[in-house]
């Protein structure tokens, strides 16, 4: 099946594609909609993912997949959460680069001994106007005191996975897909798709 993915982020497509073997994943730009964008004004990861998938389906009429993901930090009451990509850029300020967001988050949590955090990913799949599926997964970890590793993107360099002894940015792509929030969510959605395709 061809799935349109409601993102302009090439990194997300790279991470998602191996999780959906037998399916072709394309971005809106790949089919002539380079300006596709949705105001993410939902109050949860799931709400935002569904907003994006429904908007892309409404535009194209094709099966549409969307994710909403972020980093939830226990000591900050779950922040930055659904605002992870915009952290530090409120009130019309310039959107920070990843390294700037990471530095800001580490500065804002420097006084906390509790370093627990979790990457969260909600996936929404809209197959037609009456059929939609959503799920949410997570990848728990701990905030580092300084970045480690040069792989991945976003907050990956500042999240440590104790069971692997590495930051997320120190993982290979295959390792990351096994344990990451997006990897876990993608595998579950792929199983759901396989089940749907097996039905008469």
Residue pairs with C-beta under 8 A, 6 or more apart in sequence:
1 22
1 23
1 24
1 63
1 193
1 197
2 23
2 24
2 25
2 26
2 62
2 63
3 20
3 23
3 24
3 25
3 26
3 63
3 64
3 65
3 125
4 25
4 26
4 27
4 28
4 31
4 56
4 60
4 62
4 63
4 64
4 65
5 12
5 13
5 16
5 25
5 26
5 27
5 64
5 65
5 66
5 67
6 28
6 36
6 38
6 52
6 53
6 55
6 56
6 64
6 65
6 66
7 13
7 27
7 52
7 66
7 67
8 27
8 28
8 29
8 34
8 36
8 37
10 27
11 153
11 154
12 67
12 182
13 25
13 27
14 173
15 173
15 176
15 177
15 180
15 182
15 183
15 186
16 25
16 65
16 67
16 182
16 186
17 25
18 173
18 177
19 177
19 182
19 183
19 186
19 187
19 189
19 190
20 186
20 189
20 190
20 193
21 190
23 190
23 193
25 65
28 34
28 36
28 56
28 59
28 60
29 36
31 60
33 59
33 60
36 55
36 56
36 59
38 51
38 52
38 55
38 56
39 51
40 48
40 51
40 52
40 68
40 82
41 48
41 51
42 48
42 50
42 51
42 68
42 82
43 82
44 82
44 122
45 68
45 69
45 70
45 81
45 82
45 120
45 121
45 122
45 136
46 68
46 122
46 124
46 134
46 136
47 68
48 68
48 82
48 122
49 66
49 67
49 68
49 122
49 123
49 124
49 134
50 66
50 124
50 126
50 132
50 134
51 66
52 66
52 68
52 124
53 64
53 65
53 66
53 124
53 125
53 126
53 132
54 64
54 124
54 126
54 132
56 62
56 64
56 66
56 126
57 63
57 64
57 126
57 128
57 129
63 125
63 126
63 127
64 125
64 126
65 123
65 124
65 125
65 189
66 123
66 124
67 121
67 122
67 123
67 124
67 182
67 185
68 82
68 121
68 122
68 124
69 84
69 119
69 120
69 121
69 122
69 181
69 182
70 80
70 81
70 82
70 83
70 84
70 85
70 119
70 120
71 80
71 81
71 84
71 105
71 117
71 118
71 119
71 120
71 154
71 155
71 159
72 78
72 79
72 80
72 81
72 117
72 118
72 119
72 120
73 79
73 80
73 105
73 109
73 116
73 117
73 143
74 114
74 116
74 117
75 109
75 112
75 114
75 115
75 116
76 108
76 109
79 87
80 86
80 87
80 105
81 120
83 90
84 101
84 154
84 155
85 95
85 154
86 95
87 96
87 101
87 104
87 105
88 96
88 100
88 101
88 104
89 95
89 96
96 104
98 153
98 154
98 155
99 147
101 154
101 155
102 147
102 155
102 157
102 158
105 143
105 155
105 158
106 143
106 144
106 145
106 146
106 158
109 115
109 143
110 145
115 142
115 143
115 144
116 140
116 141
116 142
116 143
117 140
117 141
117 142
117 143
117 159
118 138
118 139
118 140
118 141
118 181
119 138
119 139
119 141
119 155
119 159
119 168
119 180
119 181
119 182
120 136
120 137
120 138
120 181
121 136
121 137
121 138
121 180
121 181
121 182
121 184
121 185
122 134
122 135
122 136
122 185
123 134
123 135
123 136
123 185
123 186
123 188
123 189
124 132
124 133
124 134
125 132
125 133
125 134
125 189
125 192
125 193
126 132
127 133
127 196
133 189
133 192
135 185
135 188
135 189
135 192
136 185
137 181
137 182
137 184
137 185
137 188
138 181
138 184
139 161
139 168
139 179
139 180
139 181
139 183
139 184
141 159
141 160
141 161
141 162
141 168
142 159
142 160
142 162
143 158
143 159
143 160
144 157
144 158
144 159
144 160
144 167
146 158
147 157
147 158
147 167
147 169
148 157
148 158
148 160
148 166
148 167
148 169
148 170
149 156
149 157
149 166
149 167
149 168
149 169
149 170
149 171
150 157
150 169
151 169
151 170
151 171
151 172
151 173
151 176
152 168
152 169
152 171
152 176
155 168
156 167
156 168
156 169
157 167
157 168
157 169
158 167
159 167
159 168
160 166
160 167
161 167
161 168
161 171
161 179
164 171
164 175
164 179
166 175
168 176
168 180
171 179
176 183
177 183
177 186
